[in-house]
Amino acid sequence: MPEVGGAVVIDYLGSTARGVVSSVDQDARRLEVETEDGRTLTFELNRATATFTADGSQTGPRLSFETPGSG
C-alpha cells in the first residue's frame, strides 16, 4: 500500500529516477511523487496491469516501490 514518504523508483524507457511519494488519494489509486530533481508527477493505478503508471496510461513511466534497505 503506498504511503506518504515512501521511496519509489520511476521506470522510464531506458532509464530510472528516484522519488518520494508526496500525496496519496483516499482510495490509494492515485498518488503524486516528487522526483530527485524537484518535479511532481502524478501516477494512477492502471486496472489492466495493476501497476501505477503516469496518469494511468498503458504506456509511459511506471512506478515501483522500494522496500526499506533496498535503495
mmCIF file of the N, C-alpha and C atoms, coordinates in Angstrom:
data_MODEL
# 
_entry.id   MODEL 
# 
loop_
_atom_site.group_PDB 
_atom_site.id 
_atom_site.type_symbol 
_atom_site.label_atom_id 
_atom_site.label_alt_id 
_atom_site.label_comp_id 
_atom_site.label_asym_id 
_atom_site.label_entity_id 
_atom_site.label_seq_id 
_atom_site.pdbx_PDB_ins_code 
_atom_site.Cartn_x 
_atom_site.Cartn_y 
_atom_site.Cartn_z 
_atom_site.occupancy 
_atom_site.B_iso_or_equiv 
_atom_site.pdbx_formal_charge 
_atom_site.auth_seq_id 
_atom_site.auth_comp_id 
_atom_site.auth_asym_id 
_atom_site.auth_atom_id 
_atom_site.pdbx_PDB_model_num 
ATOM 1   N N  . MET A 1 1  ? 0.839  -1.169 0.000   1.00 0.00 ? 1  MET A N  1 
ATOM 2   C CA . MET A 1 1  ? 0.000  0.000  0.000   1.00 0.00 ? 1  MET A CA 1 
ATOM 3   C C  . MET A 1 1  ? 0.890  1.240  0.000   1.00 0.00 ? 1  MET A C  1 
ATOM 4   N N  . PRO A 1 2  ? 0.690  2.148  -0.957  1.00 0.00 ? 2  PRO A N  1 
ATOM 5   C CA . PRO A 1 2  ? 1.524  3.349  -0.977  1.00 0.00 ? 2  PRO A CA 1 
ATOM 6   C C  . PRO A 1 2  ? 1.274  4.239  0.229   1.00 0.00 ? 2  PRO A C  1 
ATOM 7   N N  . GLU A 1 3  ? 2.331  4.886  0.696   1.00 0.00 ? 3  GLU A N  1 
ATOM 8   C CA . GLU A 1 3  ? 2.177  5.813  1.814   1.00 0.00 ? 3  GLU A CA 1 
ATOM 9   C C  . GLU A 1 3  ? 3.086  7.019  1.611   1.00 0.00 ? 3  GLU A C  1 
ATOM 10  N N  . VAL A 1 4  ? 2.653  8.152  2.136   1.00 0.00 ? 4  VAL A N  1 
ATOM 11  C CA . VAL A 1 4  ? 3.423  9.388  2.024   1.00 0.00 ? 4  VAL A CA 1 
ATOM 12  C C  . VAL A 1 4  ? 4.790  9.187  2.657   1.00 0.00 ? 4  VAL A C  1 
ATOM 13  N N  . GLY A 1 5  ? 5.819  9.616  1.946   1.00 0.00 ? 5  GLY A N  1 
ATOM 14  C CA . GLY A 1 5  ? 7.191  9.475  2.421   1.00 0.00 ? 5  GLY A CA 1 
ATOM 15  C C  . GLY A 1 5  ? 7.876  8.223  1.921   1.00 0.00 ? 5  GLY A C  1 
ATOM 16  N N  . GLY A 1 6  ? 7.127  7.327  1.281   1.00 0.00 ? 6  GLY A N  1 
ATOM 17  C CA . GLY A 1 6  ? 7.702  6.091  0.772   1.00 0.00 ? 6  GLY A CA 1 
ATOM 18  C C  . GLY A 1 6  ? 8.600  6.340  -0.431  1.00 0.00 ? 6  GLY A C  1 
ATOM 19  N N  . ALA A 1 7  ? 9.711  5.625  -0.489  1.00 0.00 ? 7  ALA A N  1 
ATOM 20  C CA . ALA A 1 7  ? 10.658 5.754  -1.600  1.00 0.00 ? 7  ALA A CA 1 
ATOM 21  C C  . ALA A 1 7  ? 10.156 4.962  -2.798  1.00 0.00 ? 7  ALA A C  1 
ATOM 22  N N  . VAL A 1 8  ? 10.330 5.551  -3.993  1.00 0.00 ? 8  VAL A N  1 
ATOM 23  C CA . VAL A 1 8  ? 9.885  4.903  -5.218  1.00 0.00 ? 8  VAL A CA 1 
ATOM 24  C C  . VAL A 1 8  ? 10.958 5.033  -6.295  1.00 0.00 ? 8  VAL A C  1 
ATOM 25  N N  . VAL A 1 9  ? 10.831 4.177  -7.298  1.00 0.00 ? 9  VAL A N  1 
ATOM 26  C CA . VAL A 1 9  ? 11.660 4.259  -8.492  1.00 0.00 ? 9  VAL A CA 1 
ATOM 27  C C  . VAL A 1 9  ? 10.721 4.456  -9.671  1.00 0.00 ? 9  VAL A C  1 
ATOM 28  N N  . ILE A 1 10 ? 11.019 5.457  -10.490 1.00 0.00 ? 10 ILE A N  1 
ATOM 29  C CA . ILE A 1 10 ? 10.244 5.727  -11.693 1.00 0.00 ? 10 ILE A CA 1 
ATOM 30  C C  . ILE A 1 10 ? 11.015 5.119  -12.852 1.00 0.00 ? 10 ILE A C  1 
ATOM 31  N N  . ASP A 1 11 ? 10.355 4.199  -13.547 1.00 0.00 ? 11 ASP A N  1 
ATOM 32  C CA . ASP A 1 11 ? 10.996 3.473  -14.633 1.00 0.00 ? 11 ASP A CA 1 
ATOM 33  C C  . ASP A 1 11 ? 10.549 4.053  -15.970 1.00 0.00 ? 11 ASP A C  1 
ATOM 34  N N  . TYR A 1 12 ? 11.450 4.823  -16.575 1.00 0.00 ? 12 TYR A N  1 
ATOM 35  C CA . TYR A 1 12 ? 11.234 5.346  -17.926 1.00 0.00 ? 12 TYR A CA 1 
ATOM 36  C C  . TYR A 1 12 ? 11.820 4.322  -18.887 1.00 0.00 ? 12 TYR A C  1 
ATOM 37  N N  . LEU A 1 13 ? 11.493 4.411  -20.127 1.00 0.00 ? 13 LEU A N  1 
ATOM 38  C CA . LEU A 1 13 ? 12.075 3.518  -21.115 1.00 0.00 ? 13 LEU A CA 1 
ATOM 39  C C  . LEU A 1 13 ? 13.574 3.794  -21.202 1.00 0.00 ? 13 LEU A C  1 
ATOM 40  N N  . GLY A 1 14 ? 14.383 2.903  -20.678 1.00 0.00 ? 14 GLY A N  1 
ATOM 41  C CA . GLY A 1 14 ? 15.829 3.049  -20.763 1.00 0.00 ? 14 GLY A CA 1 
ATOM 42  C C  . GLY A 1 14 ? 16.504 3.777  -19.623 1.00 0.00 ? 14 GLY A C  1 
ATOM 43  N N  . SER A 1 15 ? 15.752 4.323  -18.674 1.00 0.00 ? 15 SER A N  1 
ATOM 44  C CA . SER A 1 15 ? 16.378 4.993  -17.532 1.00 0.00 ? 15 SER A CA 1 
ATOM 45  C C  . SER A 1 15 ? 15.441 4.955  -16.330 1.00 0.00 ? 15 SER A C  1 
ATOM 46  N N  . THR A 1 16 ? 16.001 5.268  -15.177 1.00 0.00 ? 16 THR A N  1 
ATOM 47  C CA . THR A 1 16 ? 15.201 5.308  -13.952 1.00 0.00 ? 16 THR A CA 1 
ATOM 48  C C  . THR A 1 16 ? 15.506 6.582  -13.187 1.00 0.00 ? 16 THR A C  1 
ATOM 49  N N  . ALA A 1 17 ? 14.588 6.937  -12.325 1.00 0.00 ? 17 ALA A N  1 
ATOM 50  C CA . ALA A 1 17 ? 14.774 8.087  -11.435 1.00 0.00 ? 17 ALA A CA 1 
ATOM 51  C C  . ALA A 1 17 ? 14.185 7.716  -10.084 1.00 0.00 ? 17 ALA A C  1 
ATOM 52  N N  . ARG A 1 18 ? 14.689 8.320  -9.050  1.00 0.00 ? 18 ARG A N  1 
ATOM 53  C CA . ARG A 1 18 ? 14.170 8.073  -7.702  1.00 0.00 ? 18 ARG A CA 1 
ATOM 54  C C  . ARG A 1 18 ? 13.259 9.206  -7.286  1.00 0.00 ? 18 ARG A C  1 
ATOM 55  N N  . GLY A 1 19 ? 12.353 8.880  -6.378  1.00 0.00 ? 19 GLY A N  1 
ATOM 56  C CA . GLY A 1 19 ? 11.436 9.889  -5.871  1.00 0.00 ? 19 GLY A CA 1 
ATOM 57  C C  . GLY A 1 19 ? 10.840 9.470  -4.545  1.00 0.00 ? 19 GLY A C  1 
ATOM 58  N N  . VAL A 1 20 ? 9.953  10.316 -4.038  1.00 0.00 ? 20 VAL A N  1 
ATOM 59  C CA . VAL A 1 20 ? 9.275  10.077 -2.765  1.00 0.00 ? 20 VAL A CA 1 
ATOM 60  C C  . VAL A 1 20 ? 7.792  10.386 -2.966  1.00 0.00 ? 20 VAL A C  1 
ATOM 61  N N  . VAL A 1 21 ? 6.939  9.532  -2.429  1.00 0.00 ? 21 VAL A N  1 
ATOM 62  C CA . VAL A 1 21 ? 5.505  9.766  -2.502  1.00 0.00 ? 21 VAL A CA 1 
ATOM 63  C C  . VAL A 1 21 ? 5.175  10.990 -1.659  1.00 0.00 ? 21 VAL A C  1 
ATOM 64  N N  . SER A 1 22 ? 4.534  11.993 -2.289  1.00 0.00 ? 22 SER A N  1 
ATOM 65  C CA . SER A 1 22 ? 4.201  13.222 -1.561  1.00 0.00 ? 22 SER A CA 1 
ATOM 66  C C  . SER A 1 22 ? 2.724  13.302 -1.188  1.00 0.00 ? 22 SER A C  1 
ATOM 67  N N  . SER A 1 23 ? 1.862  12.565 -1.896  1.00 0.00 ? 23 SER A N  1 
ATOM 68  C CA . SER A 1 23 ? 0.450  12.503 -1.516  1.00 0.00 ? 23 SER A CA 1 
ATOM 69  C C  . SER A 1 23 ? -0.191 11.252 -2.093  1.00 0.00 ? 23 SER A C  1 
ATOM 70  N N  . VAL A 1 24 ? -1.201 10.766 -1.369  1.00 0.00 ? 24 VAL A N  1 
ATOM 71  C CA . VAL A 1 24 ? -1.954 9.582  -1.785  1.00 0.00 ? 24 VAL A CA 1 
ATOM 72  C C  . VAL A 1 24 ? -3.428 9.910  -1.637  1.00 0.00 ? 24 VAL A C  1 
ATOM 73  N N  . ASP A 1 25 ? -4.205 9.686  -2.711  1.00 0.00 ? 25 ASP A N  1 
ATOM 74  C CA . ASP A 1 25 ? -5.648 9.884  -2.614  1.00 0.00 ? 25 ASP A CA 1 
ATOM 75  C C  . ASP A 1 25 ? -6.242 8.899  -1.619  1.00 0.00 ? 25 ASP A C  1 
ATOM 76  N N  . GLN A 1 26 ? -7.421 9.223  -1.133  1.00 0.00 ? 26 GLN A N  1 
ATOM 77  C CA . GLN A 1 26 ? -8.067 8.410  -0.109  1.00 0.00 ? 26 GLN A CA 1 
ATOM 78  C C  . GLN A 1 26 ? -8.255 6.954  -0.535  1.00 0.00 ? 26 GLN A C  1 
ATOM 79  N N  . ASP A 1 27 ? -8.557 6.731  -1.811  1.00 0.00 ? 27 ASP A N  1 
ATOM 80  C CA . ASP A 1 27 ? -8.764 5.354  -2.277  1.00 0.00 ? 27 ASP A CA 1 
ATOM 81  C C  . ASP A 1 27 ? -7.464 4.662  -2.680  1.00 0.00 ? 27 ASP A C  1 
ATOM 82  N N  . ALA A 1 28 ? -6.337 5.361  -2.572  1.00 0.00 ? 28 ALA A N  1 
ATOM 83  C CA . ALA A 1 28 ? -4.986 4.844  -2.855  1.00 0.00 ? 28 ALA A CA 1 
ATOM 84  C C  . ALA A 1 28 ? -4.812 4.421  -4.311  1.00 0.00 ? 28 ALA A C  1 
ATOM 85  N N  . ARG A 1 29 ? -5.622 4.971  -5.214  1.00 0.00 ? 29 ARG A N  1 
ATOM 86  C CA . ARG A 1 29 ? -5.484 4.658  -6.639  1.00 0.00 ? 29 ARG A CA 1 
ATOM 87  C C  . ARG A 1 29 ? -4.721 5.739  -7.406  1.00 0.00 ? 29 ARG A C  1 
ATOM 88  N N  . ARG A 1 30 ? -4.518 6.873  -6.788  1.00 0.00 ? 30 ARG A N  1 
ATOM 89  C CA . ARG A 1 30 ? -3.821 7.986  -7.433  1.00 0.00 ? 30 ARG A CA 1 
ATOM 90  C C  . ARG A 1 30 ? -2.854 8.589  -6.425  1.00 0.00 ? 30 ARG A C  1 
ATOM 91  N N  . LEU A 1 31 ? -1.642 8.871  -6.874  1.00 0.00 ? 31 LEU A N  1 
ATOM 92  C CA . LEU A 1 31 ? -0.666 9.463  -5.970  1.00 0.00 ? 31 LEU A CA 1 
ATOM 93  C C  . LEU A 1 31 ? 0.251  10.417 -6.713  1.00 0.00 ? 31 LEU A C  1 
ATOM 94  N N  . GLU A 1 32 ? 0.883  11.269 -5.961  1.00 0.00 ? 32 GLU A N  1 
ATOM 95  C CA . GLU A 1 32 ? 1.867  12.206 -6.511  1.00 0.00 ? 32 GLU A CA 1 
ATOM 96  C C  . GLU A 1 32 ? 3.230  11.847 -5.958  1.00 0.00 ? 32 GLU A C  1 
ATOM 97  N N  . VAL A 1 33 ? 4.218  12.011 -6.820  1.00 0.00 ? 33 VAL A N  1 
ATOM 98  C CA . VAL A 1 33 ? 5.598  11.694 -6.465  1.00 0.00 ? 33 VAL A CA 1 
ATOM 99  C C  . VAL A 1 33 ? 6.456  12.913 -6.753  1.00 0.00 ? 33 VAL A C  1 
ATOM 100 N N  . GLU A 1 34 ? 7.319  13.263 -5.810  1.00 0.00 ? 34 GLU A N  1 
ATOM 101 C CA . GLU A 1 34 ? 8.303  14.308 -6.044  1.00 0.00 ? 34 GLU A CA 1 
ATOM 102 C C  . GLU A 1 34 ? 9.627  13.634 -6.387  1.00 0.00 ? 34 GLU A C  1 
ATOM 103 N N  . THR A 1 35 ? 10.158 13.978 -7.544  1.00 0.00 ? 35 THR A N  1 
ATOM 104 C CA . THR A 1 35 ? 11.396 13.361 -8.004  1.00 0.00 ? 35 THR A CA 1 
ATOM 105 C C  . THR A 1 35 ? 12.616 14.026 -7.378  1.00 0.00 ? 35 THR A C  1 
ATOM 106 N N  . GLU A 1 36 ? 13.769 13.405 -7.564  1.00 0.00 ? 36 GLU A N  1 
ATOM 107 C CA . GLU A 1 36 ? 15.025 13.954 -7.042  1.00 0.00 ? 36 GLU A CA 1 
ATOM 108 C C  . GLU A 1 36 ? 15.300 15.363 -7.557  1.00 0.00 ? 36 GLU A C  1 
ATOM 109 N N  . ASP A 1 37 ? 14.862 15.630 -8.786  1.00 0.00 ? 37 ASP A N  1 
ATOM 110 C CA . ASP A 1 37 ? 15.117 16.953 -9.361  1.00 0.00 ? 37 ASP A CA 1 
ATOM 111 C C  . ASP A 1 37 ? 14.000 17.956 -9.083  1.00 0.00 ? 37 ASP A C  1 
ATOM 112 N N  . GLY A 1 38 ? 13.048 17.590 -8.205  1.00 0.00 ? 38 GLY A N  1 
ATOM 113 C CA . GLY A 1 38 ? 12.027 18.525 -7.761  1.00 0.00 ? 38 GLY A CA 1 
ATOM 114 C C  . GLY A 1 38 ? 10.735 18.546 -8.559  1.00 0.00 ? 38 GLY A C  1 
ATOM 115 N N  . ARG A 1 39 ? 10.638 17.729 -9.599  1.00 0.00 ? 39 ARG A N  1 
ATOM 116 C CA . ARG A 1 39 ? 9.390  17.675 -10.367 1.00 0.00 ? 39 ARG A CA 1 
ATOM 117 C C  . ARG A 1 39 ? 8.344  16.872 -9.607  1.00 0.00 ? 39 ARG A C  1 
ATOM 118 N N  . THR A 1 40 ? 7.085  17.221 -9.813  1.00 0.00 ? 40 THR A N  1 
ATOM 119 C CA . THR A 1 40 ? 5.983  16.468 -9.234  1.00 0.00 ? 40 THR A CA 1 
ATOM 120 C C  . THR A 1 40 ? 5.258  15.745 -10.355 1.00 0.00 ? 40 THR A C  1 
ATOM 121 N N  . LEU A 1 41 ? 5.156  14.428 -10.235 1.00 0.00 ? 41 LEU A N  1 
ATOM 122 C CA . LEU A 1 41 ? 4.489  13.602 -11.237 1.00 0.00 ? 41 LEU A CA 1 
ATOM 123 C C  . LEU A 1 41 ? 3.286  12.911 -10.604 1.00 0.00 ? 41 LEU A C  1 
ATOM 124 N N  . THR A 1 42 ? 2.241  12.713 -11.391 1.00 0.00 ? 42 THR A N  1 
ATOM 125 C CA . THR A 1 42 ? 1.037  12.028 -10.925 1.00 0.00 ? 42 THR A CA 1 
ATOM 126 C C  . THR A 1 42 ? 1.003  10.624 -11.514 1.00 0.00 ? 42 THR A C  1 
ATOM 127 N N  . PHE A 1 43 ? 0.738  9.654  -10.665 1.00 0.00 ? 43 PHE A N  1 
ATOM 128 C CA . PHE A 1 43 ? 0.608  8.262  -11.090 1.00 0.00 ? 43 PHE A CA 1 
ATOM 129 C C  . PHE A 1 43 ? -0.753 7.741  -10.668 1.00 0.00 ? 43 PHE A C  1 
ATOM 130 N N  . GLU A 1 44 ? -1.310 6.893  -11.507 1.00 0.00 ? 44 GLU A N  1 
ATOM 131 C CA . GLU A 1 44 ? -2.622 6.336  -11.243 1.00 0.00 ? 44 GLU A CA 1 
ATOM 132 C C  . GLU A 1 44 ? -2.557 4.825  -11.425 1.00 0.00 ? 44 GLU A C  1 
ATOM 133 N N  . LEU A 1 45 ? -3.287 4.112  -10.599 1.00 0.00 ? 45 LEU A N  1 
ATOM 134 C CA . LEU A 1 45 ? -3.303 2.658  -10.693 1.00 0.00 ? 45 LEU A CA 1 
ATOM 135 C C  . LEU A 1 45 ? -4.005 2.258  -11.980 1.00 0.00 ? 45 LEU A C  1 
ATOM 136 N N  . ASN A 1 46 ? -3.299 1.530  -12.821 1.00 0.00 ? 46 ASN A N  1 
ATOM 137 C CA . ASN A 1 46 ? -3.848 1.051  -14.081 1.00 0.00 ? 46 ASN A CA 1 
ATOM 138 C C  . ASN A 1 46 ? -4.551 -0.272 -13.812 1.00 0.00 ? 46 ASN A C  1 
ATOM 139 N N  . ARG A 1 47 ? -5.837 -0.326 -14.060 1.00 0.00 ? 47 ARG A N  1 
ATOM 140 C CA . ARG A 1 47 ? -6.622 -1.537 -13.750 1.00 0.00 ? 47 ARG A CA 1 
ATOM 141 C C  . ARG A 1 47 ? -6.187 -2.740 -14.576 1.00 0.00 ? 47 ARG A C  1 
ATOM 142 N N  . ALA A 1 48 ? -5.781 -2.518 -15.803 1.00 0.00 ? 48 ALA A N  1 
ATOM 143 C CA . ALA A 1 48 ? -5.406 -3.627 -16.687 1.00 0.00 ? 48 ALA A CA 1 
ATOM 144 C C  . ALA A 1 48 ? -4.103 -4.301 -16.260 1.00 0.00 ? 48 ALA A C  1 
ATOM 145 N N  . THR A 1 49 ? -3.153 -3.498 -15.734 1.00 0.00 ? 49 THR A N  1 
ATOM 146 C CA . THR A 1 49 ? -1.840 -4.053 -15.403 1.00 0.00 ? 49 THR A CA 1 
ATOM 147 C C  . THR A 1 49 ? -1.563 -4.121 -13.905 1.00 0.00 ? 49 THR A C  1 
ATOM 148 N N  . ALA A 1 50 ? -2.428 -3.516 -13.099 1.00 0.00 ? 50 ALA A N  1 
ATOM 149 C CA . ALA A 1 50 ? -2.258 -3.471 -11.640 1.00 0.00 ? 50 ALA A CA 1 
ATOM 150 C C  . ALA A 1 50 ? -0.935 -2.815 -11.237 1.00 0.00 ? 50 ALA A C  1 
ATOM 151 N N  . THR A 1 51 ? -0.492 -1.843 -12.045 1.00 0.00 ? 51 THR A N  1 
ATOM 152 C CA . THR A 1 51 ? 0.706  -1.077 -11.728 1.00 0.00 ? 51 THR A CA 1 
ATOM 153 C C  . THR A 1 51 ? 0.355  0.405  -11.760 1.00 0.00 ? 51 THR A C  1 
ATOM 154 N N  . PHE A 1 52 ? 1.157  1.207  -11.069 1.00 0.00 ? 52 PHE A N  1 
ATOM 155 C CA . PHE A 1 52 ? 0.983  2.646  -11.121 1.00 0.00 ? 52 PHE A CA 1 
ATOM 156 C C  . PHE A 1 52 ? 1.732  3.168  -12.343 1.00 0.00 ? 52 PHE A C  1 
ATOM 157 N N  . THR A 1 53 ? 1.018  3.863  -13.220 1.00 0.00 ? 53 THR A N  1 
ATOM 158 C CA . THR A 1 53 ? 1.614  4.433  -14.417 1.00 0.00 ? 53 THR A CA 1 
ATOM 159 C C  . THR A 1 53 ? 1.295  5.927  -14.471 1.00 0.00 ? 53 THR A C  1 
ATOM 160 N N  . ALA A 1 54 ? 2.095  6.669  -15.220 1.00 0.00 ? 54 ALA A N  1 
ATOM 161 C CA . ALA A 1 54 ? 1.886  8.106  -15.339 1.00 0.00 ? 54 ALA A CA 1 
ATOM 162 C C  . ALA A 1 54 ? 0.491  8.370  -15.872 1.00 0.00 ? 54 ALA A C  1 
ATOM 163 N N  . ASP A 1 55 ? -0.318 9.031  -15.086 1.00 0.00 ? 55 ASP A N  1 
ATOM 164 C CA . ASP A 1 55 ? -1.701 9.376  -15.430 1.00 0.00 ? 55 ASP A CA 1 
ATOM 165 C C  . ASP A 1 55 ? -2.560 8.164  -15.799 1.00 0.00 ? 55 ASP A C  1 
ATOM 166 N N  . GLY A 1 56 ? -2.153 6.964  -15.384 1.00 0.00 ? 56 GLY A N  1 
ATOM 167 C CA . GLY A 1 56 ? -2.953 5.766  -15.618 1.00 0.00 ? 56 GLY A CA 1 
ATOM 168 C C  . GLY A 1 56 ? -2.908 5.225  -17.033 1.00 0.00 ? 56 GLY A C  1 
ATOM 169 N N  . SER A 1 57 ? -1.981 5.725  -17.841 1.00 0.00 ? 57 SER A N  1 
ATOM 170 C CA . SER A 1 57 ? -1.919 5.305  -19.241 1.00 0.00 ? 57 SER A CA 1 
ATOM 171 C C  . SER A 1 57 ? -1.325 3.905  -19.383 1.00 0.00 ? 57 SER A C  1 
ATOM 172 N N  . GLN A 1 58 ? -1.513 3.326  -20.548 1.00 0.00 ? 58 GLN A N  1 
ATOM 173 C CA . GLN A 1 58 ? -0.948 1.999  -20.823 1.00 0.00 ? 58 GLN A CA 1 
ATOM 174 C C  . GLN A 1 58 ? 0.558  2.076  -21.054 1.00 0.00 ? 58 GLN A C  1 
ATOM 175 N N  . THR A 1 59 ? 1.018  3.227  -21.527 1.00 0.00 ? 59 THR A N  1 
ATOM 176 C CA . THR A 1 59 ? 2.444  3.403  -21.818 1.00 0.00 ? 59 THR A CA 1 
ATOM 177 C C  . THR A 1 59 ? 2.994  4.525  -20.945 1.00 0.00 ? 59 THR A C  1 
ATOM 178 N N  . GLY A 1 60 ? 4.278  4.700  -20.980 1.00 0.00 ? 60 GLY A N  1 
ATOM 179 C CA . GLY A 1 60 ? 4.900  5.769  -20.212 1.00 0.00 ? 60 GLY A CA 1 
ATOM 180 C C  . GLY A 1 60 ? 5.533  5.264  -18.932 1.00 0.00 ? 60 GLY A C  1 
ATOM 181 N N  . PRO A 1 61 ? 5.985  6.184  -18.104 1.00 0.00 ? 61 PRO A N  1 
ATOM 182 C CA . PRO A 1 61 ? 6.683  5.811  -16.876 1.00 0.00 ? 61 PRO A CA 1 
ATOM 183 C C  . PRO A 1 61 ? 5.837  4.946  -15.945 1.00 0.00 ? 61 PRO A C  1 
ATOM 184 N N  . ARG A 1 62 ? 6.498  3.989  -15.301 1.00 0.00 ? 62 ARG A N  1 
ATOM 185 C CA . ARG A 1 62 ? 5.862  3.099  -14.331 1.00 0.00 ? 62 ARG A CA 1 
ATOM 186 C C  . ARG A 1 62 ? 6.543  3.296  -12.982 1.00 0.00 ? 62 ARG A C  1 
ATOM 187 N N  . LEU A 1 63 ? 5.801  3.031  -11.959 1.00 0.00 ? 63 LEU A N  1 
ATOM 188 C CA . LEU A 1 63 ? 6.281  3.269  -10.606 1.00 0.00 ? 63 LEU A CA 1 
ATOM 189 C C  . LEU A 1 63 ? 6.488  1.940  -9.889  1.00 0.00 ? 63 LEU A C  1 
ATOM 190 N N  . SER A 1 64 ? 7.591  1.828  -9.168  1.00 0.00 ? 64 SER A N  1 
ATOM 191 C CA . SER A 1 64 ? 7.780  0.679  -8.281  1.00 0.00 ? 64 SER A CA 1 
ATOM 192 C C  . SER A 1 64 ? 8.181  1.215  -6.906  1.00 0.00 ? 64 SER A C  1 
ATOM 193 N N  . PHE A 1 65 ? 7.848  0.464  -5.903  1.00 0.00 ? 65 PHE A N  1 
ATOM 194 C CA . PHE A 1 65 ? 8.080  0.892  -4.520  1.00 0.00 ? 65 PHE A CA 1 
ATOM 195 C C  . PHE A 1 65 ? 9.302  0.193  -3.970  1.00 0.00 ? 65 PHE A C  1 
ATOM 196 N N  . GLU A 1 66 ? 10.167 0.974  -3.333  1.00 0.00 ? 66 GLU A N  1 
ATOM 197 C CA . GLU A 1 66 ? 11.359 0.417  -2.701  1.00 0.00 ? 66 GLU A CA 1 
ATOM 198 C C  . GLU A 1 66 ? 10.998 -0.107 -1.316  1.00 0.00 ? 66 GLU A C  1 
ATOM 199 N N  . THR A 1 67 ? 11.601 -1.207 -0.966  1.00 0.00 ? 67 THR A N  1 
ATOM 200 C CA . THR A 1 67 ? 11.433 -1.709 0.392   1.00 0.00 ? 67 THR A CA 1 
ATOM 201 C C  . THR A 1 67 ? 12.593 -1.178 1.226   1.00 0.00 ? 67 THR A C  1 
ATOM 202 N N  . PRO A 1 68 ? 12.373 -0.956 2.514   1.00 0.00 ? 68 PRO A N  1 
ATOM 203 C CA . PRO A 1 68 ? 13.467 -0.445 3.356   1.00 0.00 ? 68 PRO A CA 1 
ATOM 204 C C  . PRO A 1 68 ? 14.725 -1.305 3.215   1.00 0.00 ? 68 PRO A C  1 
ATOM 205 N N  . GLY A 1 69 ? 15.845 -0.637 3.000   1.00 0.00 ? 69 GLY A N  1 
ATOM 206 C CA . GLY A 1 69 ? 17.116 -1.336 2.874   1.00 0.00 ? 69 GLY A CA 1 
ATOM 207 C C  . GLY A 1 69 ? 17.462 -1.746 1.465   1.00 0.00 ? 69 GLY A C  1 
ATOM 208 N N  . SER A 1 70 ? 16.554 -1.507 0.492   1.00 0.00 ? 70 SER A N  1 
ATOM 209 C CA . SER A 1 70 ? 16.847 -1.930 -0.877  1.00 0.00 ? 70 SER A CA 1 
ATOM 210 C C  . SER A 1 70 ? 17.465 -0.832 -1.718  1.00 0.00 ? 70 SER A C  1 
ATOM 211 N N  . GLY A 1 71 ? 17.467 0.420  -1.215  1.00 0.00 ? 71 GLY A N  1 
ATOM 212 C CA . GLY A 1 71 ? 17.962 1.531  -2.035  1.00 0.00 ? 71 GLY A CA 1 
ATOM 213 C C  . GLY A 1 71 ? 19.349 1.823  -1.717  1.00 0.00 ? 71 GLY A C  1 
# 
